[in-house]
Amino acid sequence: MQSQRSQRVGEQIQKEISALLLKGLKDPRVGFVTITEVKVTSDLGSARIYFTVMGDEQARRQTAQGLTSAGPYLRRELAKRLRLRHVPELVFEFDTALEYGNRIASLLQEIKQKEDHD
């Protein structure tokens, strides 16, 4: 369970990183990325940043590599914008929740079609 402070910091980090990505990074591996959630530890030592990207597994890996290499730049920008004494370490992770949701929806659709057919 996140504390109220770490939750607020996570929301701010999500907002600022989204803005920085919208402005664009110079890394060609980072294309159209959406930050879906940021979870910050209670001691504000690290932030797990969940993202989605259009494309296949290779696009995901390349985007993750690009985001990881942009981590120091993003931390510097966060330090300037958020005025935190210590900016959390940034860990980027692909968000699989959308895929799971789509898979469940397709399974439910298949079940409904089978029931309608019978």
Buried (B, 14 or more C-beta within 10 A) or exposed (E): EEEEEBBEBBEBBBBBBBEBBEEEBEBEBBBEBEBBBBBBBEEBEEBBBBBBBEEEEEBBEBBBBBBBEBBEEBBEBBEEBEEBEEBBEBBBEBBEEEEEEEEEEEEEEEEEEEEEEE
